Each structure stands twice: as C-alpha cells, then as structure tokens.
C-alpha cells in the first residue's frame, strides 16, 4: 500500500469515527452533494468512493465545494502545522492569517517572505492546494459570515470590512462558499445573536481543539498585565482578560473570558471547546487581524494531542502532563510590544505607557492607552527599540525565526535568555529551550510546552 493510500485510509477512518482531533488538519468533501466538511461533522458518513480530502478550506472551495451548514468547516481552529513549521509555507500561512494579502496584496506577501510572487504561488498550491488569493478569499468569507451573523452592520459595510473590493465580489463569494446570499446567511442565524454594534462590540467564540487548560494562561496574563494597556478581573476560574490593540486600520479593545469548570467546553459546532470573547473595533476591517492575534496570544491553534503524546512519554514529564492535559504556551498579541516588555520588565513598561503611550480617544475603565510604538521609545529603551523601528529586527507573523533570533542577539543589552523568551512568545515558536538547560531532544518539537509544564509544577529545567 502506498503512503498516499495510507493517508487516505487514516483520514477516512477519522471521518468515519467523527474524530474532532483532526478538525482543521484536513477537510473532506462529498462529490455527490457538493459539500465539504470538518472530520467531526455529525452528518451520515459518506461512502468512501465519494470522498475527497483537502488540506485547506480554500482548496475545497476552489474545487467547487460549498461549506457544510451543519458543521461550519470554515470555523475550525487553524492547523497547528503553521505554528510549528518555519519554512516559507508555514510563514506564508501565518501572514495570510494576519491579513497581509488583504492589506498588501500577493506582491507584499512575497516581499515579506523574500521570494517572488510566482514562487509563493507555486509552493502554496503544491502544499495546501490553494494559492494566496484563494486562501485570503476563504478567510474573507469566514470574516463576512461572522459579521453577518453576529452584528447588525449593514451588508454593504460588511462587504468592505471583510476585505472585498466590491459588493458584487462579496455577493458572488458568499453564494459560492455558502450556497446562500448574505441576507439569507444573516436570517439563518436569527435576530437573537446579532448583538454586535460599535457600542456593544462583536461577540465571538474562539474555537480550540482538544482540552484547554485556561487557568495557567490567565495566571500568566494576570502576573504580566501592564496597567493602562491590560487588566485581568474576576475570581479564579471566571476571570476576564481585557486589553487594547493597535491594529492596521485603527484600534481595538478585547475581552476574553476564562471558561469555568471543565478545561474546555464542547459543542457540536466546537467539539474541542472555545473561549468567549468580545471585540470593540474602531474599524471593522481589523476583525480578521485582531482574531488571529488573539488566537496566537491564547495558543488556540495548538494540537494538544500531539504535544501531550510526545511529552507524556517522558518519565519526568509524564505526571505533569497527566495533571495538566491541554496546557498551552501563550504567545503575544503584539510581538514588538512583547519584545520591549521582555527587556524592561513590567514596572518599567507601565512607566513607558504613561510617558509615551497613545491615549485612547474613549478610555474603557482602566484601559486608557495603547502600548508605545518602537519609534516612540528610541530614547527611553535604546538599541532594541531602534532596531524594531528601522526593521533590522522583524517580529511579524511571517518572520524567519532563526534570522530574528540572530538579529536580536546582535542588539546590545539583550542576553540569550531574554532572546529565547522573545522567540517563544513573540514569534510563537513551540520548540524553544532555555539557554544552558539540560533539555533532551526527545522533547522536540515541543520544548516550549515542556518548559511551561515545568514552570507550572514550580520546577525549573
């Protein structure tokens, strides 16, 4: 049996058993219905010879399949592969998720990656079955559906907020992807859910796969919270994390709730579970970017099954993994902000916010400022702020992690431990070990998670 046949058999078995562990890792389409689904779709399992598999929702859409209305395959967590992989495809997928194609086009994406647009198109098509335009189109469709079904914004505003160049393009895409008009999509959600307004914000469910150990994530965010920019309130188990966001088209304020009780609550739509969030945006075009940054901050696209399986096989880590299944490795909502904070510490960061941060036009409780941009911190912080401002250090979603680490190590005042912390958090690298630590290779590619387990157990490597 060939490797391809083995993959097909494995995937079909996942579909047959409705295995939610594979949601977002691949999609399946049924040729007789013209519909594509997530592996955990509760519908009747199709016959094997009628099934086709795709790496991305965009690839399924590009082959003419419509999204299933029952399992909403476009709402699944992203593939953990894009966080792990450091190659051009992984970097491209992270940048597309951050909305770079909508803002800068394919040419801008290629420049950031250091490749020609043709090379990027060829590599993405070969690996994920769709080019950057198709991937961005699928993302825009999902953003549009979210706005249609959770807000009362006019349809015309939603079209442009989602990144579409025209209302006609918007209407055609929604019909092709969902087999419904925008008005029909909105009506299908009912009126009760459409609570999102400029004042109330946009309500969201941020899906994740598998168990999610929220407590340690909120503990970390509470310890690190910088006054004026962040706050964590409420009793343990029911806390709310709130912060300000600097976004490409404007600003935002987000609130994310800690899930009470079980580490992850599941539903038919979100078999792994979700975190409830609410976004207040000055410009709805920033929705996609804001959501992706929250997903990185809360590590929502991780594969806890793969992490726990690898680390749980180690005698030292096995009891820690058993005690905290689904432990996550939080990232950063703003990589440049995190790099500065890692260098100066929380107390100094709060002074920088008061002295150099941009005040919000409309403060929201204790949230009063945006964290200062690197250019505003050149004198106060020194070489790191200068290197971030002039581009010598790049920490965006598509940054080459090795190149970024080398650039950071060349900055006066940064030691190897601080650089490792920035690589793990700001760049979302799942495989970072503290410098000088005795960390076995058997923990690869999840050494960042191993370190979080050890910290959670009050043990240092």
N, C-alpha and C positions, 0 to 999 in steps of 0.2 A: 504494500500500500504506500502511495506517495505521501510526502509531507502535506501536500495540498489536500489530499483526501482525508488525512488525519485531522487537519484543522477543520474541514467541513463537518466531519463526524462529531468532533468535540463541540463545535458551535451548535449543531443541530440538537445535540443532547442537552445543551444549556437551554435552548428554546423549548424543547420538549418538557424539561423539568421546571421551566419558568424561573431560571436562576438569576436573581437580581444582582449577583456579584458581577455579572458581565454587562450590566446596563452602562452604556457609554463606551464600552470597549469595542463593541461592534453593533451593527443593526441588521435586521433581516427583513426582506421584502417578499411578498407573495405575488407571483406573476398572475394568478387567476383573479386577484382582487385589485391589483394596482396599488396596494398599500404597504408602507414599511412600518416596522415596529421596533420596540426595545425587546431584548430577550425575555424579560419578565412579563410581557403582555399577557393578561389573563384570558384572552380570546382562545378559541379552539385551536390546537396546534395544527398548522397546515401540513399537507403531505410533503414528504421530503423532496420529491422531484419538482415541486412548485416553488421552492425556496431559493432565494439568492441572498448572499451576505455582502455587507458593505462596511468599510472601516469608519465612515463618517455619514452623518445625516445628509450632508451636501452631496455625497456620491450617490446616495439613494434618490435624492431629489433630481439630480442630474440625469438619472436613468428613467425619469418619468414617474416615479412612485410618489404617492401622497402620504402625509403623516397620519398615522392612526389617531382617531379622535378619542379612542378609549385609553390608550397608554401614553399618549403625547411623547413620542420618542425625542422630540426636539428639546424637552425639558429635563433630560437626564444629566447627571454630573458629567463633566468632561473626562476624557480619557486620562488616566494617571501617567500614561506614556509621555505626554507632552511636558510634564513636570520633570520626569526623570531624564529624558533624552537631551543631550547637549549639542546634537547635530543641527544642521540647517533646517530640517523638517520640524524638529521639536521647537526650535527658536521661532520659526515662522508661525507655527500654530499658536504659540503664546502671544505673538504680536498681533495676529489676526483677531484673537480673542480680546485683545485690548483695544480693538477698533482702529488699528493703524491703516488698514486698507480703505476704510470709510473716510478717514481724515487726509491721508497722503497718497492714496492710490497704490497700485501694484508697483509703480516705479519707486515710491517712497519706501515700501516694504523691502524691495530689492536692495536699495541703498543701505538701509539699516543692517541688512544681512551680509552685505559685501559681495553680492552675486548679481548677475544680470537678471532682468525680469524673466527672460526665457529659461534660464537655469532654475529659477524658483518655481516657475510653472511646471517644468518637466519633473522636478523632484517631488513636488507635492502630488501631482497627478499619479506618478508611479507608486507613491507610498500610501496615499489616503484616498485615491480615486477621484480627486477634485482639485481644481486649481484655486488660487487665492480669491478670484472673483466669485466663484461658486461658493466657497466656504464663507466669505463675507455675506453673500446673499442669504444663505441659510441662517446666519446669525441675525441679520436684519429682520428676517421673517419671524424669528422667535421673539425678538425685541418688540416687534409690532403686535404680535399676539398678546404679549404680556401687557402692553399699554392698552390695547383694545379691551381686554377682559378685566383689568384692574383699575382703570382710570376713566374719568368722564371727559377726557380731552377730545376735541373734535377730530374726526377721522383725518382731515387734511393735515392738522398739526402732527398727528401720529406718523403720517407718511414721512414727513421730513425729519421728525425726531428720531425715527428708526434708521435713517441714513439713506433713504431712497431719493433718487434725483428728481422724480416726478410722481404725481399722484397716479398716473397711468401705470408706471413701472410698479408702484406699490400694489395697485389693484391686481395686476397680472400675476405678480409673485404670490400674493396671498391666495388667489384662486388655484394656482399651480401647486402650491405646497399643501394647502389645507382643504382643497375642493370646496371652498366656500368664499363668499365675498366678505370684506371686512365687517360690514353691517351684520351679516349672519354669524360671524365669529363672536361679535360683541353680544348679540342676542342670545347665543347659546350659553354664555356664562351667567345670564340672568342679571338683574339690577343690583342684587344684594352685594356682589363682590366689587362693583365699580365704585370704590370709595376713594380712589386716588385723586387728589386735587392739589394745586400748588400749596394750599394750607395744610392739608392732611398728609401729604406725601404719597408715595407709591408703595402699597403693601406687596411683599414678596415672600415666597418660600424658597430658601436657598437649599437645594437638594444635595444630599451626600449619599455615598454608597456605604453599606455596612454599618457597624456600630460607630458611634461618635462620642468620645469622652470629652464632654464640653467643660467639665469642671476645671481641669488643669489649664485649658485655653483661657478661660475667663479669669482664673487666678493670675496667670501671667500678664494678661492685659490690664488687670487691676493694679498689679505691682508697678507696671511700667507707665501707667497713664500720666500724660503731661497736661497739667491744668491749663484750661483755656482752649485746648485742642481736643482733649478726650475726657471722658468720665465713665465710671462704672458704678451703677447704683442698684440697690435691692439686696435681699438676703441671698446667701449662697444657694444655688440651685434654681433661682429665679431672677438672676441679675440681668441687667440691660447694659450693653456697651454702646456708647454713643461717641461719635467723633465728627470732625469737619474734614472735608475732602477738597483738594484742589484738583479740578478736572479740566480737560481740554477746552471746553466751551463755557465753563462757569465754575460754580462752587456747589458743594453738596453737604448735607448733614445726614448721617445714617444712624439708625438704631437697630441693634441686633440682640435678640433675646436668647438667654440661656434656656435650654429645654429642661423642664423639671422632670424629676423621676428617672425613668429609663434613659440610658445614654443616647438613644436615638429612637424617635417615634416614627413608625412606618405607616404607610397608607398604600392603597392600590396605585396611586399616581407616583408616590415616592416610597418605594419599598425599603430603601435604606433609611430614610428619615429626612428631616430638614431642620433648618433654623429659620425662625420667623424674623423678618427684617422690614424696615420701612425707610424709604429714601425720600429726602426732600432735595430737589434739584432746581437750581436757577434756570437750567436749560435741559429739557428732556432728551436732547441729543446725547447727553452724557450717560444715559442709563446703562448701555452695554459696558462701557468702560468702568463705571462705578461697580457694577455687579461683579465683573471679573476681578477687580482689585479686592473686593470683599471675599471672593472665593479663595484668592491667594492668602489673604490675611488669616482666614479661618481654616485653611488647608482642606477645602471641601471636595477637591477632585482627587484626593489620595485614594489608594487602594489598600484599605486596612487588612484585607485578607492576605495579600501578598506580603505586606510588612510583618504582620503577626506570625505568618507561617515561617518566614525566614528567621526572625529574631526569636521566636518561640522554640526553635530547635537548639538554641544555645543554652547550655546548663545555667549560666549566670543570669541570663535574661528571661528564661522561661517563666519563673514565678512572677516576674514583674509584668510580663505580657499577659499572663493569666489574670493578674489582678486589675489590669487596665487595658482590656481589649479596645481597639479603636483609638488609642492615644494618638493625637495629631501633633504635627510640627508647624506651629503658626508661622506665617510669613510676614509681609509688611504691606500696608495699604499704599504707602508712598516710599519706594526704595531709597530715594535721595534723602528724605527726611529721616528714615531709619539709620542710614549711614552716619549722619551727623549726630543723632541721638546715641548711637553706639559709641561714638568717640567721646562726647562731652558728658554723658550721664543725664539722669532725669532732672536733677535740680538746676543744672546749667541750662538744659533745654527749656525749662519753664521761664528762666530769665530771658533767653533768646526770644521766646514767643512774646513776652511783654514788651521787649525793646524793639524787635524787628518784625514781628508777625503782622500780617494784614488783618485789620479788624473786619468782622463780618458786617455787612450792611444791616442785617437784622439778627442780633445775638439770640441764641436759643438757650435759655437757662445759663449754665456755667460755660457753655461753648461760645466763645467770643472771638476767636482768631483762627486764621489759617497758619500752619507752621511756615516760618520764613523760607523763601526760595534760596538756593545756594548763593546766587549773586548778591543777595542782601546780607550774607554772612561772611563775606570775604575777609573783612577786618576782624570780626568777632571770633571766627573759627579758624581762619587761616588756610593752609595749603589744601586741605580736603575740600572746603567749600569752593575754592578757586578751581580745583581740578574737576569738580562736578559741574560748575558753571561753564567752564570753557570746553567741556566734552572730553577731556583727557581720561576721565573715569566715566564709563557709561553703565548704568544700572537698570536700563529699561527691561521690559518683559522679554525681549529677544537678545539681550546681551550675551556674548560668549563668556561663560563663567570663568574659564581659565584666563582669558585676556583681562577680564575685570579684576580678578584677583591679583594678577601681575601689576596692573596699573595701581591698585590700592596699596600694594606693598611698596611701591615706589614713592608714595606720598609721605613726606616727613611727618612723624608723630603717630603713625599707625603701626601697631605691633601685629604679630602674626595671629594672636588670639582675637583681637578686635576684627581683623580682616576675615577670619574664619566665621565669626558671628555674623558679619555683614553678608558673607556668601550664603550662609544657611538661611538667614531671614530675608534680606533684601532681594536676593536672587533666587530664593526658593529652592536651593539645592538640597535634595533629600539625602545626600551622601557626604556629609562633612563631619570630620572627626576633630576634636580639639587638638591643637598643636602639642606634640610631645606625649599624647595619651597612648597607652598600650591598648589599641583597638584592633581586634582580629579582622582579617579580610573576610571571614565568614559572615560578618555583619553587613557587607556590601550587598546591594546599593542603598542600604537604609541606615547608615551610621548616624545621620541626624536624628532619626527616630530613636535609635538606641540611646543616644545621649539624653533625649527627653525622658526616656524611661528611667535612666539612672538618676537624673535630677529629680524626677517625681518621687523616687524612692529615697531621696536625700543621700544619694551615693554619687561620688564623683569618679570619673574614669581615671 
